[in-house]
Amino acid sequence: MKENKAMIGRFDAILMLVSLFLESDRFHAKKYTSIELCLSCIVKENNLRAIKVGIMKVLVKLTTKFKLNMVDKSLAASLVGDGREAS
């Protein structure tokens, strides 16, 4: 499973996921993109890639979208972004 997540980062999917989140106005696209980013960033290499391509902008945007009920996902992703593993 971790191998698949590492492969996501090697093929630049992190950049595409961040871009999709920032550009999409659709709730489900944002929801599933944020979930995949969170899960992918458990792998340290993906974590670093995500920070380089602008994940922090995404996390800030998520925390300000209370009506989308995505605060929990953004906080979980920020813990991963901080180098901690989500349990």
Secondary structure, DSSP 8 states (H G I E B T S, - for coil): -HHHHHHHHHTTHHHHHHHHHHH---HHHHHHHHHHHHHHTTSHHHHHHHHHTTHHHHHHHHHT-GGGT-HHHHHHHHHHHTT----
